[in-house]
């Protein structure tokens, strides 16, 4: 009887404590300041954009005229709390278009 009670106690404790596993925050991509993003303008060179925002997260060799800056933050088990996606298009060496605050997939 005592071993059965002890077994039930150990199993119930292991069941309750298994749900309390810590999950660290997951941060991926380029963390960009809004001030730096606001400074990017049409007509800037690639070097100027790289100086302000850093190396793009996605530098697609098939689309050399486009740089994508993506940032994703997930805290623990919660859904992502912060997402940002900015695309910068170039015509030659100069910025031709800036797409700010695009929507990332909701299931990230």
ABEGO torsion letter per residue (X at the ends): XAAAAAAAAAAAAAAAAAAABBBBBBBBEBBBBAAAAAABBBGBBAAAAAAAAEBBABBBAABAABBBBBBBBBBEABBBABBBBBBBBBBEABBABBBBGBBBBAAX
